[in-house]
Amino acid sequence: MSQKDFRNELKRIFTGYKWLTPQIESSLRRLEILVGRKKNHVVLFVTNESGIHSVPISATGGDERRGGLNIVSKIMRTKYACEW
């Protein structure tokens, strides 16, 4: 999957993000992103060429408009740190 396709799929998953649903979790697993939970946060484990990195996100999206897109940005920075 190309970087652009990966980003578009993440955008599709997190558009309108309000909370982490089982559907979102299964979609992330298909993209090889593992999900862990801690109290009020969710930790996404993203793999890139240098290893596995954690990306903490809120369990609920505070800002309905930008919350999901901010998560996409965090994941992309972690996955493609030197390319993006």
C-alpha positions as CSV (number, residue, x, y, z in Angstrom):
1,M,0.0,0.0,0.0
2,S,1.4,3.4,-1.0
3,Q,1.8,6.2,1.5
4,K,-1.0,8.1,-0.1
5,D,-3.4,5.1,0.0
6,F,-2.4,4.5,3.6
7,R,-3.2,8.1,4.5
8,N,-6.5,8.1,2.6
9,E,-7.6,4.9,4.4
10,L,-6.7,6.4,7.8
11,K,-8.8,9.5,6.9
12,R,-11.7,7.3,6.0
13,I,-11.4,5.4,9.3
14,F,-11.1,8.5,11.6
15,T,-13.5,10.9,9.8
16,G,-16.0,11.9,12.5
17,Y,-14.1,10.1,15.2
18,K,-16.0,10.3,18.5
19,W,-14.8,7.2,20.3
20,L,-12.9,4.0,19.5
21,T,-15.3,1.4,18.2
22,P,-14.7,-2.3,17.4
23,Q,-15.1,-1.4,13.7
24,I,-12.3,1.2,13.9
25,E,-10.1,-1.4,15.8
26,S,-10.6,-4.0,13.1
27,S,-9.9,-1.5,10.4
28,L,-6.6,-0.5,12.1
29,R,-5.6,-4.2,12.5
30,R,-6.0,-4.5,8.7
31,L,-3.5,-1.7,8.4
32,E,-1.2,-3.5,10.8
33,I,-1.7,-1.0,13.6
34,L,-2.2,-2.6,17.0
35,V,-4.5,-1.1,19.7
36,G,-3.9,-1.0,23.4
37,R,-6.0,0.7,26.1
38,K,-5.1,2.6,29.2
39,K,-7.6,4.3,31.4
40,N,-8.7,7.3,29.4
41,H,-6.4,6.9,26.5
42,V,-5.8,4.5,23.7
43,V,-2.3,3.6,22.5
44,L,-1.8,2.7,18.9
45,F,1.4,0.7,18.0
46,V,2.6,1.7,14.6
47,T,5.4,-0.1,12.8
48,N,8.0,1.6,10.6
49,E,11.4,0.8,9.3
50,S,13.1,1.6,12.7
51,G,10.7,-0.6,14.8
52,I,7.4,-0.3,16.7
53,H,6.4,3.1,18.1
54,S,3.5,4.1,20.3
55,V,1.0,6.8,19.4
56,P,-1.2,7.8,22.3
57,I,-4.6,9.1,21.4
58,S,-7.7,10.1,23.4
59,A,-10.3,7.4,23.9
60,T,-12.9,9.9,22.9
61,G,-12.6,12.6,20.2
62,G,-13.0,16.0,21.8
63,D,-13.2,18.2,18.7
64,E,-15.7,16.6,16.3
65,R,-14.3,18.4,13.3
66,R,-10.5,18.0,13.7
67,G,-10.0,15.3,16.3
68,G,-9.8,12.4,13.8
69,L,-7.7,14.2,11.3
70,N,-5.2,15.1,14.1
71,I,-4.9,11.4,14.9
72,V,-4.2,10.7,11.2
73,S,-1.4,13.3,11.3
74,K,0.1,11.7,14.4
75,I,0.1,8.3,12.8
76,M,1.6,9.5,9.5
77,R,4.4,11.4,11.4
78,T,5.3,8.2,13.2
79,K,5.0,5.8,10.3
80,Y,6.7,8.0,7.7
81,A,8.9,10.1,9.9
82,C,11.7,10.7,7.4
83,E,9.5,10.7,4.2
84,W,6.4,12.8,5.2
